């Protein structure tokens, strides 16, 4: 059947990052969100200097641009008074959602800096998994970010029913301790989790109440993971769910008449294609039934098959579980092939299962377990829809133009280098989990905890006042620089701090 995206394909997107022709998700999302290329694993900060491609062109002096926080279109929309939202089936602090509301040089630091910045950046709506990164028992700094959200007026939803009952912003929907389920697994294992389409519909319902307009980023996170696993049923079902979420957005945009919908992969993963000579010797003889039937019997993802097999890798057990859950009968030789791949380059049981069964029992071919560098489709509908061949950074420019954002102005408003604004300041690292910028003058002193939107002024008479800033304080550990909103600079100078 036709997909929703089939009717709105307008072009293709190229997506190399600053230091490789093959991008990772963090750098790709940073390009979409900021309009700049960056390095592998970097979240909306400038790239490192020593690894960039020979073809990379620095937009400004590398000494100042490297590791500098780069304003995102979400932050620009927020400054303009628009409602903002992030939806994903991954942890909310995973690479793609994080790149829209966080500035940090390693996507791996979800449990501390990334989730902290995202909470204090006060996105109006966040739906996804990752409740663990709000929990003081899991966090290395022991901060209770869930309580921070509650204190700031957020409604917390943990199930689809609770999400459906939310009537107003702001809201944090945390539907899983870690990642949410793949779409084919969700009704079996966690039926109380909303689907991606469910979350998209609720997000649009709430965000569209803002008269100033809204910005929403929705990620079908696990299409990528299916590609890594070479898992055909996971890939197909999660992409169909993504397509259903696109249809939800299109339905709203067609009613509204003023909303632009952009949809695109950040990159391909796995190199999935139709054509596998090991299964079908005559490419031109492949029938629809031969393509579809082997996949139709797969009832869960390869991850769930691997969990069902557990530690018993005997032939009989593997044959029984794979037949029960995937409807395919393998033999002892294939069992040994799976065991060898698990212990070899596949690296995990579910990867090995998917690879062997794809190769031997389906017409689906794969080129890798990793990312691929070919151009990806661009789908769009609505005012100012782009078309043709675009670089991924140009999609940020499209969004900025449609929303009427001046990104240079937003950059200067949110990220002032303390070195440029004050002659003296210090970074207090006495608590390594919570570095803090400190400044002092004749009449008052100031404290700016990193990753937070807070400024505390203490007068010489001992009176204190804490300000909520319009953006977060960003520490760049690689350069030891601290960036603060222009608002903080003005407040400190009003109190005589120079």
N, C-alpha and C positions, 0 to 999 in steps of 0.2 A: 504494500500500500504506500501511497505517497506520504512523505513526512511533511510536517509543517514547514520545516526549513527549505524544502524543495522549491517552494514557490517564491522564496525571497532571497535566493542566492544572487549576490551582486558583484562578487569579486573574489580575490584571494589575498592572503596575508603572508608576508615573509617575516621571519621572527628570530634571526640570529641575535645573540646577546653580545655584550661588549667584549667578552673574552673567549667565545666559541661560536662556531657556526651552528651548533646544536644547543638550544637553550634549555635551561631548567625552568620549572614553574615559577619560582620566585622572581627571577629576572624577567620572564615574560609578563607576569602580572605587573611588575614595576613599570615596564614599558607601556602597557595599556593604561596604567593609572597616572603616570607622571609625564609620559612623552619622552623619556630618556632611556637609553640602553644602560644596563648595569651588569655587574659580575654575577657569576654562579652563586646562588644562594642568598643574594643580597635583596633586602626588602626596602625599596624606595629610598636608597641612598646612592651616591655616586660610586662608580666602579673603582676597584683598586688599580694602581698605576702599573704594576709589574706584569700583569697578565693580559692586557687588552690586545685585541687583534691588530694586525698591521693596517687594516682598513678602518679602524675606529678613529673617529674625529672627535677630539675633546671639545665640548661646547664652551668651555672656559678654561682658565689656568688649572692644570691637573692638581696643583698643590692646594687649591681651594675647593675644587669640585669633588675630588676623591673623598668618599665617605660622608659627604655633605647630605643632610636630609633634603629630599625633593618633594615638594608639595604634590598631593594627589588631587584628581578631579573631585573625589569625594570630599576632601577637606575644603576645596574651593567652593563646592556646592553648599557645604555647611556654613562657611563664612557668609554666603549670600542669603542665608536664612532658609534654605531648602531642607526638607527632610531627607535623611540618608539611611540606607540599609545595606546589609550584607547577608547573603543566604548561601549556605553550602551544605553538602552532606559530609564533609570532612570536619575535623575539629575547627572551630571558628578561628583559631590562631594558626592554621595551616598556611602554606605558602601563598596561595592565591588570595583568600580573603585578607590575610595579614598585610599584603602589599598595598592595600587601599587605605589602611588606617594605622600604619606602623612604619617606623624608620629604624632599621637595624641591620647590621652586616652579616647576620647568620640566621637563616630560617630555622635552625635547630633549637633556638632558645625560646621555644613556645612557653615553657612552664614558668618563665620569669619575665624577661623584658618585653617580649612580643605581646603576651596577653595583658600585661600591665598597661602598656601604651594603648592597646585597643580599648580597654575599659575606660581609661581616663580620657581618651579622645572623644568619648560620648557620642558614638554612632547611635542614631535613634532606634534602630532595629537591627538585631543580630540573631539569626536563626542558624542552628547547626549542632554539631557535637562539641566535645571538649570541655565538659563540666569540670573535669579534673583540674584544669588550669586556673579555675577560680577558687579551688579548695585549699585552705591553709595547710591541711595535712599533706598535700601533694607538692605544693609550691616550695622552692628552696628558701624563699624569704619569709615564709609562713604568713603572708598577708592574705586576709580574707576578702578576696575581690568580689565574691558574691554579696557580702555585706555592704561593700562599697556601692555596688549597683542598687541594692535595696535602699540604702541611705540617700541615693540620688534619684529615687522615685521610679526606678525600673520595675515593671512587672516581670516576674520570672515564670516561664512556662517550661514544663518538663515532659509534656505529652501532647499529642495532637488535640485532645479534648481541651486541655488548658490553653493551647495556642488559639483554638477556635473561639474561646471565650474572651480573649483580649479585645478590648474596645478602643484603646487609645495608646499612643506612644508615651514614653519609651518602653521598649520590651527587649528582654534577652530570652530567647528560646534555646535551652540547653537540653537536647533530646537524647544525649548519650554521654557516658563517662569519657569515651575517646571518640572514635569516628562513628557515624551512623552506619546503618546496614546498607549493603548493596540493595538495589531495588528488588531483585528477585528473592533475596533472603528476608527482606523486611517483613512481609506478611506472615512469614513462618516463625521468625525468632523474636521480633519486636514490633508487633502490629500496632502498638500505641505510638510508634514514631510516625510523624507525617512524611508524606512523599515530597519530592522536590517540587512537584506541581502544587501540592497543598501549601507548602511554605511560600512559594512564589505568589499564589493567589492571596494569601493572608497578608503578605508584605505589601503588595500593591494596594489592597483594601485600606491598610492603615496609613501608608505613606502618602497616598493620593488625597488624603484629607487635608494635607498642608496646602494652603492657597498659594504659597510661593513656588510650589512644584516639588519634585523629588528626584533623587538619584538612587538607583538600586543596582547592585551587582549580584548576580546569581551564578553559582558555579555547580555544575554537575560533576562533582569532584572525582567520582570513581570510574568514569570512562577511562581516565588515564591509568588507574590501577589495574583495570581489566586488560589494558594493553600491555602493561608491565608483565602481567601474569600469562599473557597469550591465551586468555580465557574467552572463547567466542560467545558463550551465553551471557556472561557478565557484561561484555562489551555491548552486545546487541540490546539487552534489556535496560542497561543504564543509559545508553544513548536514546532509546525510545522514551525513557522517562525525562531525559533532558529535553527532547523534542516536545513532549507534552507541557513542560514548563514554558518553553518558547511560545507554544500556542496560547497559554494563559496570558502571557505578556502581549501577544498579538491581538487577542480578543479585547484587552483593555485599550491598547493603542488605537484600534479601529473605532472603538466607541468614543474615545477621548479626542482623537484628531490632532493632538498637539504633542504626542509622545514619540520619541525615537527609540526603536528597539534595535540593538546590535547583538549579534550572536556569532561566536567564533571559537574554535579551539585555540588554546595557547600554543599548542604544538601537537604533532601526532606522537603516538607511543606504540611501539610494537610493530609498526608497519603492516597492519592487518590488510589482507587483500583476498579476493576471490580467485583462487587458482593455486592448486596444490598437486603437483605431479605425482607425489607419492601415493595420493588417494585416487586421483583421476588421471589416467595416462593420456587421455585425449582431451585437451582443454576445450576444444570446440564441440565436444560431445556432452558437456555438463548440462544436466537437466535441473530444473527448479527443485524437484523433489529430492534429488541427490544432494543439493546444497542445503536444503532446509531440514529434512527429516532428522539427520543426526543431532541437530541443535535443539529441535523441538522436545526431545526426550530429556534434556538437561533441566533439572528442577531447582538447582541451587548453584552458587558459585563454586569454583575450584577450591576456594578457601574453606567452604563448608564441607566439601568432600574430604579435604585433608583433615579437618577436625574430626569427621566421622571415622576416618581410618586411624587417627591417633598414632600411637607408637607401634601398633601391630602392622608391620609391613610384610606379613606373610602373603603368599600368592592367594590363598583362599579368601582371606579377609579383604584384600584389596580388590579382588575380582568381584566379590559380593557387594561391597560398598559402592564401587563405581557403577555397577549395573543397577543397583537400587536407586541411586541418586542421579545418574546421568544416562541410564537406559542403554549403555554400551557395554558389550562383553569383550573384555581383553583376555589375553592368554598369558601364560607364565613368562614368555619371552618379553612381553611388554611390561610385565611387573618388574622384571629385572632392569629393563630400560629405564623405568621410572626411578627405581632405587639408585641406579648409576647416575642419572641426571640430578637427582636430589643431592647426592654427595659431590657432584661435579659443578659444571658452570651454571646450572639452573639455580642452585643454592637453596631451594626450599621445596617442600613436597607439593604444594599446590601449583607452583610453576612447572614442576616436572610432570605432574598429571596433565595439566592443560596442554603442555607442549607435545607430549607423546600422543594424546588422544586427538588433538588438532591434526597432527601430522598423519596419523594412521587411519583416522575414522571420519575426517571431514574434508571438505573442499576449501577450507580456510587456510591460507598461508600467512606466515609471519616472517619479518626480517630480523627482529631483535627482541630483547626484553627491555630495551631502553627507548629513549626519545629519538625522534627522527627530524631531519632538517627540511623536508620538503614543504612547499607552501601549503597553507591550509585554507579551507573555504571561509568566506565572509558572507554572512546573511544579515540583511538589514531591511527595516520597514519604517516609514515615517518621514517627518520633515528632515531635510538636509542629509538624506541617506547617501553614504559614500558609494563609490563603485570603482571597479578596476583593480589594479594591483596596488596594494598599500603596504607600507611598513607598519609593524605593530605600534610603533610610537605615534603614527599618524592617527590611530584610533583615539588616543587621548586628546589630540587636537580637535578631532571631530566632536567629541563630547564637550570639550571646553567651549567650542564655538556655539553649539546648540544651547548650552546652559548660559551662555553670555559671561563666561569666566575670563578674567584677566589673570592668567597663571603667574606671570611675573610679579604682579601686585600681591597675589596670595602668597607667593614664596617669600617676599620681603616682609609680609605681615606676620607670618608664622615662624620664620626661622632666621633670627638675627644671631650672628656669631658673637658671643660675649666678648671675644677679643676685640671686635670692631666697635663695641659700644662702651666698654669700660676699660680704664687703664689697669685696674687690679681686680682680681677675683680669685677664689681658690676652689678647688674641687676636693671636698671632704670625702675620703674613702674609708673612714674609720669603721663604718659598717659596709663591708664589700658588697653586700646584697642591695644596698640602698645608697648609692653615691648621691651627693648633694652639692650644688653650686652655692657658694656663700660670697656675699659682698657686704661691704660696710662703708659708712660715711660718718660725718660729724654728728648727724642727728638720728640716724637709724641704720639698721642692718637688715639684710635680706637673705632668705633661704629659698632655694628652688630645688626640690627633690626631682631627680631625673626620672623620666617616664611618666610623670604626673602633670596635671594642669593646674598646679598650685604654686602660689607665691606667698610667703609669709614675711611681713614687715614687722620688725620690732624696734620701737623707738628707744631713745636713750633713757626714757622714763619707765621703760618696762612694759608699755602697752603693745599688744600684738594685734595684727589684723591679717587674716588669710584671704587672698583673692583667688577666685576661680578664673583661670585664663581661658582664652578662646582656642588654645592649642596646647599640646604637651611639650614639656622640656625634653630635648633629645640630647643625649650624650653620645659622642662618637668615640668609642674606646680606642680605635686605631690611631686617631690624631689627638686625642685628649682635649677635644673641643666640645663646648656645650652651646647649643642653639636654643633660643627662647623666643616666644612671641614678642613682637614689637610692643604690644600692650604692656608686658612686664617691664620692658626697658623704660617706658614712659612713667609707669608707676614708681619705679625705683628712683628715677631722676627727680620726680616730684618730691620725694622724701630726702633729697640732698645727696643721694649716692651718685658719685661721679666716676 
